């Protein structure tokens, strides 16, 4: 097995451990872009997602992109989720979360759409 394949396997293992394993294709029924779908996947799989965690997971942490872009993406996701009666809450100085009831409803809806 090549070193590259070993690294890919390790990344997949780590993603599963941190709860990011929803592929962005799973969110296409909601019409999200790849990055927004990744952010939604993180929010659906974690009780609370810090801005740093989202930035590192989606942009690799080392990017020319300002971390304020997370706020823009979350705002757009929030608007779309309102159509489904779900919300993203800000946790002051921590990050974001989707309330448990909303998370369960969204996960069920995404599973049915797949």
N, C-alpha and C positions, 0 to 999 in steps of 0.2 A: 504494500500500500504506500502511495506517495505521501510525502510530507504535507502537501497541499490537502489531500484527502483527509489526513489525520487532523489537520487544523479545522477543516469544515465539519468533521464529526464532532470535534470538541466544542465548536461554536454552537452546533445544534444541541448538544448536551447541556451547555450552559444556559442557552435560551430557554430550554424546557425547565431547568431548575429555577430560573427567576420569573417564570410565568409569562413569557412573551410569545408563546408558541402559536398564536393564531396568525395564520398567513393572511396577507392583505387581501388575497382573492376572496376570503371568507366574508369580507365586508363590501364587496361590489354591489350587493343588492341595495345598499344604502347610498351608493354613488360616490364614495369617497375616493380621493386620490390615494396613491400608495403611501405617502407619508402620513396623511390623516388617518388612514386605515391602520397604520402601525401604531400611531398614538392611541387610537381607540382600542386596539388590541391590548396595549399595555394597561390602559385604564380599566378594561374589562377583566383583566387577569390579576390585578393588584388592588388591595384595599385602598392604598394611597400611593400615588406616583409623584415623586419629587420632580421638579423642573430639571435638576441635574441628571436624574436617572433618564428621563425622557430624552433630553438632549444627547446624552451619551449613547443611548440605545438606538436612536433614529439617525442622528447625524455623526455618530462616532466620537463626539466630544471635541474633536480637533477639526474645526471647520472655520471657514471665513464667515459663516452665518452667525449672526447675533442670536443669543439665546432668547431674545424677545420674540423671535419667530414662533416659539412655542405658544405664546399667548395668542398670536394671530390664528394659528391652527386650531387651538382649543376653542376660540371664539366661533370659528366656522363650524367645528364639530358640534358645539353647543346649539347653534342655530338649527342644524339638521336634526339633532336629537329631540328638539322641542316638538317636531312634527310627530314623534313617536311617544310623546309624554315622558321623556327622560331628561335628565339634567346632569351637568357636570358642576360639582361644587369646588370653589376655591378653598383651600386650607391655608390660611394666612401664614406666610413665611415658611411654608412646607411644600405645597404642591397642589395636586388636584385629586378628586375622587368622584366616582359615580356611586350614588347611594345604592345599597345592597339590593333593594327591591327593583330599582331601575336596571342594575346589572343583570339580575336574573331574567328579567323580561327581555332585555336586548339579546342576551345569549340565546334564549329560547327562540326568539324571532330569527336570529341569524342561522341557527341550526335548522329551523324549518325552511328557510330560504335556500339552503345549500342542497 
